[in-house]
């Protein structure tokens, strides 16, 4: 009788320990500590051999960026879970396709590129043999004309106008005003980059919480197996909603700050322009011309 009374109590304590570890593993997964969650899910699967833990193991490998291990774990989960709905099976197969695409991308990036071979030089065809031209006919004698000597007028440069040189005070004022504008642009662009990074972080967290909610209460019906899973599912959904809003705000503010900072930096460069000059010339033989120099 004593043994019969102890056995149910031990079973309840063991189930409670499994639930506590599973809840802790979910918290680790939700906060992005996938390696620690993987250790707990591995021990739970070894103790219970439940297929759900195999799926959680595959999800940890997926978020850790290990496609080979994730693909093996997802396929083992499909092999053990024969009662999955078509929607659940399609979701897992989508994870497998995503990991296979990541693996192909890494293999292509690691493959050495063969250097391009230089093109062979083109050989010019030999020119055809030229026939001997006929001797030109003798031109008729030119009529006699009186000798007239024409002297060319010398080249006379004529400066019409010249713009005054830029004063030293104006150049110094322009050079002093530009660095402040450039530094302001860099500071605003840096703040925009930080805002975009924060928006990206919130977007990744929202995606992780949404995936965790789907893993708890997935499928077409969306029904949870227990009240605890329902409560955890609702918590993940609320977190994903707030994090998605923060991500949108971060991206918008960051993009506007980046555009403003880049514009300020681009328009802050000082411009020292040489003086403009206009000249008129004439040589008396070929004609006359107008020459303009300067930065316009």
C-alpha positions as CSV (number, residue, x, y, z in Angstrom):
1,X,0.0,0.0,0.0
2,X,2.9,2.4,0.7
3,X,4.4,1.9,-2.7
4,X,1.0,2.4,-4.4
5,X,0.6,5.7,-2.6
6,X,4.1,7.0,-3.5
7,X,3.9,6.2,-7.2
8,X,1.2,8.7,-8.2
9,X,3.0,11.5,-6.1
10,X,6.3,10.8,-7.9
11,X,4.5,10.9,-11.3
12,X,3.0,14.3,-10.5
13,X,6.3,15.7,-9.4
14,X,8.0,14.4,-12.5
15,X,5.3,16.0,-14.8
16,X,5.6,19.3,-12.8
17,X,9.4,19.3,-13.4
18,X,8.9,18.7,-17.1
19,X,6.4,21.6,-17.3
20,X,8.8,24.0,-15.4
21,X,11.6,23.2,-17.7
22,X,9.4,23.5,-20.8
23,X,8.2,26.9,-19.6
24,X,11.8,28.0,-19.0
25,X,12.8,26.8,-22.5
26,X,10.0,28.8,-24.0
27,X,11.2,31.9,-22.2
28,X,14.7,31.4,-23.5
29,X,13.5,30.9,-27.0
30,X,11.3,34.0,-26.8
31,X,14.3,36.2,-25.7
32,X,16.6,34.9,-28.4
33,X,18.7,32.6,-26.3
34,X,18.3,29.7,-28.7
35,X,21.4,27.7,-27.6
36,X,20.2,27.5,-24.0
37,X,16.7,26.6,-25.1
38,X,18.1,23.9,-27.3
39,X,19.8,22.1,-24.4
40,X,16.6,22.0,-22.4
41,X,14.5,20.7,-25.4
42,X,17.1,18.1,-26.1
43,X,16.9,16.7,-22.5
44,X,13.0,16.8,-22.6
45,X,13.0,14.9,-25.9
46,X,15.4,12.3,-24.5
47,X,13.1,11.8,-21.5
48,X,9.7,11.8,-23.2
49,X,10.4,11.1,-26.9
50,X,7.6,13.5,-27.7
51,X,7.6,14.8,-31.3
52,X,6.8,18.3,-30.3
53,X,10.2,18.6,-28.6
54,X,11.9,17.5,-31.8
55,X,10.1,20.4,-33.6
56,X,11.3,22.8,-31.0
57,X,14.9,21.5,-31.4
58,X,14.6,22.1,-35.2
59,X,13.3,25.7,-34.6
60,X,16.3,26.4,-32.4
61,X,18.7,25.1,-35.0
62,X,16.9,27.2,-37.6
63,X,17.3,30.5,-35.6
64,X,21.0,29.6,-34.8
65,X,21.7,29.5,-38.6
66,X,22.6,25.8,-38.8
67,X,20.6,24.5,-41.9
68,X,21.9,20.9,-41.9
69,X,20.8,20.2,-38.4
70,X,17.6,22.0,-38.7
71,X,16.6,20.1,-41.9
72,X,17.4,16.7,-40.2
73,X,15.3,17.6,-37.1
74,X,12.3,19.0,-39.2
75,X,12.3,15.8,-41.3
76,X,12.4,13.6,-38.2
77,X,9.5,15.5,-36.7
78,X,7.4,14.9,-39.9
79,X,8.3,11.2,-39.8
80,X,7.1,10.9,-36.2
81,X,4.0,13.1,-36.5
82,X,1.7,11.2,-38.8
83,X,-1.5,13.0,-37.5
84,X,-0.5,16.5,-38.6
85,X,-3.0,18.7,-40.4
86,X,-2.2,19.8,-44.0
87,X,-1.6,23.3,-42.7
88,X,0.9,22.2,-40.0
89,X,2.8,19.9,-42.5
90,X,3.0,22.8,-45.0
91,X,4.4,25.1,-42.4
92,X,7.2,22.6,-41.5
93,X,7.9,22.0,-45.2
94,X,8.2,25.7,-45.6
95,X,10.8,25.8,-42.8
96,X,12.8,23.1,-44.6
97,X,12.7,24.9,-47.9
98,X,14.0,28.1,-46.2
99,X,16.9,26.2,-44.7
100,X,17.7,24.5,-48.0
101,X,17.8,27.9,-49.7
102,X,20.1,29.2,-47.0
103,X,22.4,26.3,-47.5
104,X,22.6,26.8,-51.3
105,X,23.3,30.5,-50.8
106,X,26.3,29.7,-48.5
107,X,27.6,27.1,-50.8
108,X,27.5,29.5,-53.7
109,X,29.3,32.2,-51.7
110,X,32.0,29.8,-50.6
111,X,32.7,28.4,-54.2
112,X,35.8,29.8,-55.7
113,X,35.3,32.0,-58.8
114,X,37.3,31.1,-61.9
115,X,39.2,34.1,-63.3
116,X,38.1,35.3,-66.7
117,X,40.4,34.3,-69.5
118,X,41.8,37.2,-71.6
119,X,40.4,37.5,-75.1
120,X,42.6,36.5,-78.0
121,X,43.9,39.5,-79.9
122,X,42.1,40.1,-83.2
123,X,44.2,39.6,-86.3
124,X,43.7,42.3,-88.9
125,X,43.1,41.0,-92.4
126,X,45.8,41.7,-95.0
127,X,45.0,44.8,-97.2
128,X,44.2,44.0,-100.8
129,X,46.9,44.6,-103.4
130,X,46.5,48.1,-104.7
131,X,46.6,48.5,-108.5
132,X,48.9,51.1,-110.0
133,X,47.0,54.4,-110.4
134,X,46.9,56.0,-113.8
135,X,49.2,59.0,-114.1
136,X,47.1,62.3,-113.8
137,X,46.6,64.3,-116.9
138,X,48.7,67.4,-117.2
139,X,46.8,70.5,-116.0
140,X,46.3,73.3,-118.5
141,X,48.6,76.3,-118.0
142,X,47.3,79.0,-115.7
143,X,46.7,82.4,-117.1
144,X,49.1,85.1,-116.2
145,X,48.1,87.4,-113.4
146,X,49.7,90.5,-111.9
147,X,51.7,89.9,-108.7
148,X,50.0,91.4,-105.6
149,X,51.6,91.0,-102.2
150,X,49.1,90.8,-99.3
151,X,50.4,91.2,-95.7
152,X,48.4,89.7,-92.8
153,X,47.5,91.9,-89.9
154,X,49.1,90.9,-86.6
155,X,47.1,89.2,-83.9
156,X,45.6,91.8,-81.5
157,X,44.2,90.3,-78.2
158,X,41.6,92.5,-76.7
159,X,40.3,92.0,-73.1
160,X,36.8,93.1,-72.8
161,X,36.0,92.4,-69.1
162,X,37.2,90.4,-66.2
163,X,35.4,89.5,-63.0
164,X,37.1,90.6,-59.8
165,X,39.0,88.0,-57.8
166,X,37.3,86.4,-54.8
167,X,38.4,88.3,-51.6
168,X,40.2,86.5,-48.9
169,X,37.5,87.4,-46.3
170,X,34.8,85.9,-48.4
171,X,36.8,82.6,-48.9
172,X,37.6,82.4,-45.2
173,X,33.9,82.9,-44.2
174,X,32.8,80.2,-46.7
175,X,35.4,77.7,-45.4
176,X,34.4,78.3,-41.8
177,X,30.7,77.8,-42.4
178,X,30.9,74.4,-44.2
179,X,32.4,72.1,-41.5
180,X,29.7,72.9,-39.0
181,X,27.0,71.9,-41.6
182,X,28.9,68.7,-42.4
183,X,29.3,67.7,-38.8
184,X,25.6,68.3,-38.2
185,X,24.7,66.2,-41.2
186,X,26.9,63.3,-39.9
187,X,25.3,63.5,-36.5
188,X,21.8,63.4,-37.9
189,X,22.7,60.5,-40.2
190,X,24.3,58.6,-37.3
191,X,21.1,59.0,-35.3
192,X,19.1,57.8,-38.2
193,X,21.3,54.7,-38.5
194,X,20.8,53.9,-34.8
195,X,17.0,54.3,-35.3
196,X,17.0,51.9,-38.2
197,X,19.0,49.4,-36.2
198,X,16.6,49.6,-33.3
199,X,13.7,49.2,-35.8
200,X,15.4,46.1,-37.2
201,X,15.8,44.6,-33.7
202,X,12.2,45.1,-32.8
203,X,11.2,43.6,-36.2
204,X,13.2,40.5,-35.5
205,X,11.7,40.2,-32.0
206,X,8.2,40.6,-33.4
207,X,8.8,37.8,-35.9
208,X,10.2,35.5,-33.2
209,X,7.2,36.1,-30.9
210,X,4.8,35.5,-33.8
211,X,6.5,32.2,-34.7
212,X,6.4,31.1,-31.0
213,X,2.7,31.9,-30.8
214,X,2.1,29.8,-34.0
215,X,4.1,26.9,-32.5
216,X,1.9,27.0,-29.4
217,X,-1.5,27.2,-31.1
218,X,-0.9,26.7,-34.8
219,X,-3.1,25.0,-37.4
220,X,-6.2,26.1,-39.2
221,X,-8.4,26.1,-36.0
222,X,-5.9,27.9,-33.9
223,X,-7.0,26.0,-30.8
224,X,-4.6,25.6,-27.9
225,X,-4.2,22.3,-26.1
226,X,-4.4,23.8,-22.6
227,X,-5.2,27.0,-20.7
228,X,-1.5,27.6,-20.0
229,X,-0.7,27.4,-23.7
230,X,-3.5,29.8,-24.5
231,X,-2.2,32.3,-21.9
232,X,1.4,32.0,-23.3
233,X,0.0,32.3,-26.9
234,X,-1.8,35.6,-26.0
235,X,1.2,37.0,-24.4
236,X,3.4,36.3,-27.4
237,X,0.7,37.9,-29.7
238,X,0.6,41.1,-27.6
239,X,4.4,41.3,-27.5
240,X,4.6,40.8,-31.3
241,X,2.0,43.6,-31.9
242,X,3.8,46.2,-29.8
243,X,7.2,45.3,-31.2
244,X,6.0,45.5,-34.8
245,X,4.7,49.0,-34.0
246,X,8.1,50.0,-32.6
247,X,9.8,48.6,-35.6
248,X,7.7,50.7,-38.0
249,X,8.3,53.9,-36.0
250,X,12.1,53.2,-35.9
251,X,12.3,52.6,-39.6
252,X,10.3,55.7,-40.5
253,X,12.3,58.0,-38.1
254,X,15.6,56.5,-39.1
255,X,15.0,56.8,-42.9
256,X,14.0,60.5,-42.5
257,X,17.1,61.2,-40.3
258,X,19.4,59.4,-42.8
259,X,18.0,61.4,-45.8
260,X,18.3,64.7,-43.9
261,X,21.9,64.0,-42.7
262,X,23.1,62.9,-46.1
263,X,21.6,66.1,-47.7
264,X,23.2,68.4,-45.1
265,X,26.6,66.6,-45.6
266,X,26.4,66.7,-49.4
267,X,25.6,70.5,-49.5
268,X,28.2,71.5,-46.9
269,X,31.3,71.3,-49.2
270,X,32.9,74.7,-49.8
271,X,33.2,75.9,-53.3
272,X,36.2,78.2,-54.2
273,X,35.6,79.3,-57.8
274,X,38.3,80.9,-60.0
275,X,37.5,84.4,-61.4
276,X,35.6,84.5,-64.7
277,X,37.3,86.2,-67.7
278,X,36.1,87.1,-71.2
279,X,38.5,87.9,-74.0
280,X,38.1,89.0,-77.7
281,X,40.8,88.2,-80.3
282,X,41.4,88.7,-84.0
283,X,44.4,87.8,-86.2
284,X,43.3,89.5,-89.4
285,X,43.4,86.3,-91.5
286,X,41.2,83.5,-90.0
287,X,38.8,85.9,-88.4
288,X,37.9,86.8,-84.8
289,X,36.7,84.9,-81.7
290,X,35.4,85.2,-78.1
291,X,37.0,83.3,-75.2
292,X,35.3,82.8,-71.8
293,X,37.0,81.1,-68.8
294,X,35.8,80.4,-65.3
295,X,33.5,78.1,-63.3
296,X,29.8,78.4,-64.1
